[in-house]
Amino acid sequence: MTFNPLQERGIPLDKQLRNWRELNVTPTDPDHADPYTRCRIITMNGIEVEAIMFSHHLARHCP
């Protein structure tokens, strides 16, 4: 069983979790941001990436 993106239908925009307005945020300025804020952003980015990778690997190895 493989995923074919050309055969799958997408999720309608009103049913998605976030819209483009929520995803398009202003980036933090590294020169004017608090170092702890920068550390929290880097940490949360790593946590989100690891959560996605874990769920991907779990889905591949568990039926």
RODREN-821128 format. One record per atom (N, C-alpha, C): residue number from 0; x, z, y. Coordinates in Angstrom, 3 decimals, decimal comma. Example, Ala and Ser with C-alpha at 12.3 -4.5 7.8 and 13.67 -1.06 7.14 Angstrom:
{r 0; {13,190; 7,800; -5,690}};
{r 0; {12,300; 7,800; -4,500}};
{r 0; {13,200; 7,800; -3,300}};
{r 1; {12,850; 7,080; -2,250}};
{r 1; {13,670; 7,140; -1,060}};
{r 1; {12,900; 7,870; 0,030}};
***
This chain:
{r 0; {0,857; 0,000; -1,165}};
{r 0; {0,000; 0,000; 0,000}};
{r 0; {0,911; 0,000; 1,238}};
{r 1; {0,830; -1,062; 2,017}};
{r 1; {1,628; -1,168; 3,237}};
{r 1; {0,708; -1,319; 4,431}};
{r 2; {1,254; -1,024; 5,576}};
{r 2; {0,501; -1,132; 6,825}};
{r 2; {0,775; -2,498; 7,436}};
{r 3; {-0,263; -3,272; 7,630}};
{r 3; {-0,131; -4,578; 8,265}};
{r 3; {-0,830; -4,497; 9,622}};
{r 4; {-0,069; -4,469; 10,729}};
{r 4; {-0,694; -4,321; 12,041}};
{r 4; {-1,553; -5,509; 12,448}};
{r 5; {-1,367; -6,659; 11,799}};
{r 5; {-2,181; -7,827; 12,143}};
{r 5; {-3,569; -7,762; 11,519}};
{r 6; {-3,734; -6,953; 10,471}};
{r 6; {-5,037; -6,832; 9,827}};
{r 6; {-5,807; -5,598; 10,283}};
{r 7; {-5,126; -4,627; 10,852}};
{r 7; {-5,770; -3,388; 11,276}};
{r 7; {-6,371; -3,551; 12,670}};
{r 8; {-7,506; -2,939; 12,861}};
{r 8; {-8,122; -2,937; 14,182}};
{r 8; {-7,606; -1,745; 14,965}};
{r 9; {-7,442; -1,902; 16,246}};
{r 9; {-6,948; -0,821; 17,079}};
{r 9; {-8,026; 0,210; 17,377}};
{r 10; {-7,598; 1,333; 17,946}};
{r 10; {-8,524; 2,381; 18,350}};
{r 10; {-9,052; 2,020; 19,741}};
{r 11; {-10,358; 2,043; 19,960}};
{r 11; {-10,882; 1,731; 21,294}};
{r 11; {-10,330; 2,702; 22,342}};
{r 12; {-10,218; 2,235; 23,563}};
{r 12; {-9,614; 3,037; 24,620}};
{r 12; {-10,367; 4,328; 24,883}};
{r 13; {-11,696; 4,311; 24,769}};
{r 13; {-12,447; 5,531; 25,041}};
{r 13; {-12,327; 6,555; 23,901}};
{r 14; {-11,825; 6,152; 22,729}};
{r 14; {-11,654; 7,063; 21,599}};
{r 14; {-10,217; 7,580; 21,471}};
{r 15; {-9,290; 7,068; 22,274}};
{r 15; {-7,905; 7,505; 22,187}};
{r 15; {-7,737; 8,874; 22,831}};
{r 16; {-6,659; 9,562; 22,440}};
{r 16; {-6,431; 10,918; 22,922}};
{r 16; {-6,030; 10,945; 24,397}};
{r 17; {-5,179; 10,019; 24,809}};
{r 17; {-4,700; 9,986; 26,189}};
{r 17; {-4,848; 8,582; 26,745}};
{r 18; {-5,043; 8,513; 28,040}};
{r 18; {-5,106; 7,205; 28,672}};
{r 18; {-3,796; 6,955; 29,412}};
{r 19; {-3,652; 5,766; 29,986}};
{r 19; {-2,399; 5,415; 30,661}};
{r 19; {-2,153; 6,285; 31,881}};
{r 20; {-3,200; 6,743; 32,518}};
{r 20; {-3,031; 7,590; 33,697}};
{r 20; {-2,374; 8,927; 33,336}};
{r 21; {-2,697; 9,459; 32,162}};
{r 21; {-2,090; 10,707; 31,715}};
{r 21; {-0,675; 10,500; 31,181}};
{r 22; {-0,404; 9,324; 30,621}};
{r 22; {0,925; 9,050; 30,083}};
{r 22; {1,925; 8,679; 31,172}};
{r 23; {1,457; 8,089; 32,244}};
{r 23; {2,333; 7,634; 33,317}};
{r 23; {2,491; 8,766; 34,333}};
{r 24; {3,464; 9,622; 34,118}};
{r 24; {3,703; 10,745; 35,016}};
{r 24; {4,976; 10,472; 35,814}};
{r 25; {5,106; 11,132; 36,942}};
{r 25; {6,309; 10,959; 37,745}};
{r 25; {7,471; 11,697; 37,079}};
{r 26; {8,617; 11,043; 36,955}};
{r 26; {9,757; 11,718; 36,321}};
{r 26; {10,340; 12,792; 37,229}};
{r 27; {11,016; 13,747; 36,633}};
{r 27; {11,639; 14,795; 37,426}};
{r 27; {12,951; 14,280; 37,999}};
{r 28; {13,267; 14,694; 39,197}};
{r 28; {14,516; 14,325; 39,837}};
{r 28; {15,604; 15,269; 39,343}};
{r 29; {16,638; 14,763; 38,660}};
{r 29; {17,651; 15,661; 38,100}};
{r 29; {18,417; 16,440; 39,165}};
{r 30; {18,497; 15,906; 40,371}};
{r 30; {19,241; 16,597; 41,422}};
{r 30; {18,459; 17,752; 42,032}};
{r 31; {17,136; 17,709; 41,962}};
{r 31; {16,318; 18,738; 42,606}};
{r 31; {15,522; 19,583; 41,619}};
{r 32; {15,674; 19,341; 40,325}};
{r 32; {14,920; 20,103; 39,328}};
{r 32; {15,708; 21,347; 38,917}};
{r 33; {14,969; 22,384; 38,569}};
{r 33; {15,565; 23,610; 38,071}};
{r 33; {16,228; 23,326; 36,717}};
{r 34; {17,406; 23,878; 36,452}};
{r 34; {18,057; 23,622; 35,153}};
{r 34; {17,198; 24,046; 33,965}};
{r 35; {16,438; 25,122; 34,116}};
{r 35; {15,568; 25,552; 33,013}};
{r 35; {14,437; 24,557; 32,779}};
{r 36; {13,961; 23,929; 33,840}};
{r 36; {12,935; 22,892; 33,685}};
{r 36; {13,496; 21,718; 32,902}};
{r 37; {14,695; 21,313; 33,235}};
{r 37; {15,332; 20,211; 32,511}};
{r 37; {15,545; 20,577; 31,056}};
{r 38; {15,932; 21,810; 30,802}};
{r 38; {16,142; 22,272; 29,427}};
{r 38; {14,818; 22,279; 28,654}};
{r 39; {13,739; 22,725; 29,300}};
{r 39; {12,425; 22,726; 28,638}};
{r 39; {11,970; 21,305; 28,321}};
{r 40; {12,223; 20,366; 29,232}};
{r 40; {11,826; 18,973; 28,991}};
{r 40; {12,592; 18,401; 27,807}};
{r 41; {13,894; 18,637; 27,754}};
{r 41; {14,708; 18,131; 26,647}};
{r 41; {14,284; 18,775; 25,335}};
{r 42; {14,019; 20,082; 25,359}};
{r 42; {13,607; 20,790; 24,145}};
{r 42; {12,261; 20,292; 23,644}};
{r 43; {11,291; 20,140; 24,535}};
{r 43; {9,970; 19,677; 24,111}};
{r 43; {10,026; 18,239; 23,598}};
{r 44; {10,875; 17,412; 24,192}};
{r 44; {11,039; 16,051; 23,699}};
{r 44; {11,572; 16,085; 22,270}};
{r 45; {12,565; 16,928; 22,003}};
{r 45; {13,097; 17,050; 20,653}};
{r 45; {12,072; 17,569; 19,669}};
{r 46; {11,263; 18,546; 20,077}};
{r 46; {10,231; 19,094; 19,192}};
{r 46; {9,193; 18,028; 18,851}};
{r 47; {8,785; 17,242; 19,849}};
{r 47; {7,796; 16,193; 19,587}};
{r 47; {8,349; 15,119; 18,659}};
{r 48; {9,602; 14,727; 18,861}};
{r 48; {10,205; 13,708; 18,000}};
{r 48; {10,325; 14,227; 16,577}};
{r 49; {10,769; 15,464; 16,403}};
{r 49; {10,899; 16,022; 15,062}};
{r 49; {9,545; 16,179; 14,380}};
{r 50; {8,500; 16,510; 15,128}};
{r 50; {7,164; 16,622; 14,538}};
{r 50; {6,682; 15,266; 14,037}};
{r 51; {6,936; 14,232; 14,807}};
{r 51; {6,537; 12,885; 14,385}};
{r 51; {7,330; 12,448; 13,168}};
{r 52; {8,638; 12,691; 13,183}};
{r 52; {9,472; 12,299; 12,043}};
{r 52; {9,087; 13,086; 10,788}};
{r 53; {8,780; 14,377; 10,938}};
{r 53; {8,373; 15,179; 9,784}};
{r 53; {7,078; 14,647; 9,179}};
{r 54; {6,089; 14,362; 10,026}};
{r 54; {4,823; 13,858; 9,489}};
{r 54; {5,015; 12,489; 8,840}};
{r 55; {5,923; 11,688; 9,380}};
{r 55; {6,206; 10,379; 8,796}};
{r 55; {6,840; 10,552; 7,410}};
{r 56; {7,836; 11,414; 7,315}};
{r 56; {8,485; 11,623; 6,013}};
{r 56; {7,548; 12,285; 5,014}};
{r 57; {6,721; 13,217; 5,464}};
{r 57; {5,771; 13,854; 4,570}};
{r 57; {4,768; 12,834; 4,037}};
{r 58; {4,308; 11,945; 4,890}};
{r 58; {3,350; 10,924; 4,451}};
{r 58; {3,987; 9,948; 3,459}};
{r 59; {5,282; 9,707; 3,590}};
{r 59; {5,954; 8,800; 2,674}};
{r 59; {6,173; 9,425; 1,306}};
{r 60; {6,394; 10,738; 1,253}};
{r 60; {6,767; 11,373; -0,004}};
{r 60; {5,621; 12,099; -0,696}};
{r 61; {4,544; 12,356; -0,018}};
{r 61; {3,409; 13,051; -0,633}};
{r 61; {2,221; 12,093; -0,737}};
{r 62; {1,679; 11,971; -1,922}};
{r 62; {0,520; 11,044; -2,059}};
{r 62; {-0,737; 11,604; -1,425}};
***
